[in-house]
């Protein structure tokens, strides 16, 4: 898949609508305002994503994974450097943790936060591009970026990637949301996107 | 209700073990139809909700459990049913949405059960088959996990205390000092506040030990630490044993003048204790020397220079005759008597 500037703009708009919905839900949950934004949508190689997360000092990341199936099959992954995932849960729960890692119960709350975000984003894709999806429950994974992305051989494969900025109580947390798509699903998505852009003009 | 999709339990097409499986599943199961009416609740759920099947079946969920109305659970449920995407509600963010209790007769039966909830609406394919979207709510009891994690954290807190406290004096140790001064430097550079450090040393402590023995030396250190704790009472003041007979006080939001005042008060309060020290020249009691330095750090500053200057002031106080406070003057770049 190689999306043009117009298609990437359309996706940015759709994703921003989705994270807007998620921000409302997360604000209700946190009891204070949570701001979310998607500065840009890009197609990046797994290598570039690994480098970007590495630049934040993260060899190990914490990810929330959810599969969506239907005409478009995708694995959606919301990824944070481990220390950022700790801070996010800490800010949402309003608690401090003496442990250096998320406990089982805290991992579950990260799964809930990721679930809200992923469901909202995929919902707006479903609504605006008219694609029906079957969803699944979220899973939390900890590990090296390359392992979580199943990079293995295809380090140069392009994947649809969004940087997501969280702002809670004037603190900033940065995460990445990527969609792993097979070739057939990429084709369907591109056709639906073209139809969506057509309908706007 | 859709009789085609959900035949009565007596229907011969259902395997006989299905009812048995549902009754013995060790998690709560609730099935809702598209109008949010309860179609089915399993035995595990009914037992912990302290209700019978007749009291819940065909009732609208929010009427049967009014406590759910307008809360996070209702919002999550509505969103899941609308989008068709499963949702998770974690115990940490919502401890106990449903009024569920341990089964009657159990020891902790008055505490609300800690719950981890999965809301699974039918996807588009099954919804088409069933003629409407049913939603399954699964509830797991995570109370034991919560109790275990609480215990683990209490241990972690205790370990952290042990690692940071000086066993003899009960004030912070060198590790605590190093971590605290670095953290306070960062905090001061963010807020633009002044940070002061006081370094203190017991005068002629070696002679004290030689004369009275090490157990008496230990008691002397404990007495000095006690004076420091009593004088530095603001919530953010930090008192630590820097090493041997050297102690340190970190004073956030404090200028040099304020820190000098604190140092002088410490020296005075210790003199008033009149701990006998026959080999402290002509003073005859235990005394302290102190060095003070204050700074308004910028983000790139480490604590090294602040520590070095406070130390420099302390040694100037020693060289000047002990039992006095010197302060590092940042304009003249030298330690002066305060």
Interface residues (C-beta under 8 A of the other chain):
Chain A: X25 X28 X29 X70 X89 X92 X93 X97 X98 X99 X103 X104 X105 X106 X108 X109 X111 X112 X115 X116 X119 X122 X123 X126 X132 X133 X134 X135 X136 X137 X138
Chain B: X72 X75 X79 X80 X83 X84 X85 X86 X87 X88 X89 X90 X91 X92 X93 X116 X118 X120 X123 X124 X125 X142 X145 X146 X149 X152 X153 X156 X157 X160
